[in-house]
Amino acid sequence: MEQDYKPGTLPYPEQDDRKKFCAFHYKGILIILIPLLFAPIFFSPPTPAYRFIYLAMVLYSYYLFNVMPVGALAFIFIAFMPLLGIMDSKAVSKSYYADIIFTTYGSIFMGLMMDASKLSDRLAMMVISGCGTNIRMLQLFFMIMTASSSLFFCSTFMCAFWMKVAQAMLKEFANAGILKIVTDEEAYERQSPPYPTKPVIGIYLTIAYSATLGAMASPFQDPNSSIVYALKSTMTVKNSGILALFLAPMIGGLVVIAIWINIIFLGLFPGTLKNELRETAAAKNSMIEAMADKKKQMGKWSIHCILALFFIFLTMVLLVLRDPQLWDSWHGWNSNIHGAENYSSVPVILMCIVYIAVPANYMFCRYYCCQRPEKEGITPSMVGWKLLNQSTPWAEMLMLASANCAMAAYQNTKLINVINDAIVRKRYSKSSCLFIGSLLATYLTNLSPATSVIRYTLQSVANAEKSMKIGKGGLIVPYATAIHNQFMLPVSTSSNTIISGWGNVRPFEFMLGGVVPTVFMMIFIALSTYLIGGTAFIGY
């Protein structure tokens, strides 16, 4: 029935089964019930701030309960913010085209180039040959590699890189019959990709969260570079102190994530899942032999594969040298371009143009690389636009854009001033502000990416701190450090968005995987800020 399904086909299978009817159509009830549930907020004082709170609560509730397709959900702000007088249409549309969106697009295109050139397959074979088939050993491998590479290079870019390697590896496991990677659960939207199994979700979330933790301790990239620039007029931030401040929370976070993901997704405790993964681990020798045979079949590295790896390394170099914050006396090639700021999207998108423009065809291989191509004939580019168009998770990207719009509305409606004024009136002490700042930043950065929270809120929080007279950095420092605590939703970071889009991991699964790390990281970051915050933020 599912294979023959076309829109409008009747009868639906669940119409003849009451259990299936309830399992599917409760979402239709929620679409009506959720706006009614939050209606008292809408009918509160008729101000843009209250209307924004109402609209945001409806949108994120829809998102969490998965009651409608994400692509349609992402357009709610575009349609209703102007209609409700929250923001004008021009401002809303502008907020949907932030720098982080194009950085994510570029990272996705890079990953698809890896697939097109078979680079992801070759790297997956290396991982299997080195780590075997033990799912916990593989989790540890991806955790260390993603976190360490994200420490030096753009975390979004590295998340896409390791996600493609993981997907290729899991596909080999599925082909060998040693691991089931998709469930039998019928998707709510017919003909959409199948949902992943728990072990697959565990590997995917490990990559996403490790990328976030690596970026947290990085002095080379966002969000720390954005924090440094946003606070440079308020206080001195010592770049080398950032690593010292976040190193312990990063290690603690990795430990918590490893344990928690094992508990809920990788069968740490006795049960059916643990037995299945034990059988997967036992297939190590046969899988390594299969990978050796496949390596022989694939032969030597093709020009496509070599060029893909070269372009990836070149992009990584451009990213790390764009604006490194490790040395106060040198700020990278971006500082030598006067009159315009070049964010991470510039080198990433620049290299994507190269991916598409370089003709890895017969003449290119023969006359520029001195190597005969595998097949004679034309290959117009490293990766074609048709593949990019088909394999890019456009719906999740639009949802990430709507999360950026949420922070723009938080500022535009003056809701941020209401929150900050309430904190100022309470006259909290410096120790209380450590908790208040951490809690507020954690809440906001799980609803929207860290760079968006920094852009739209950091300066306003710094101004509120001046009115409180609680000492230098009393509120802004715990607020800025807690912005890294972003694990709860696919839109919390661009890394989460990539994992959600490519892996079909749903928002409630991110919530399940991220709730414990979020609580622990808020404690770890606040404690580190209290003890050694002055090493990075001078005067705190």
Beta strands, then each sheet from edge to edge (+ up, - down):
end
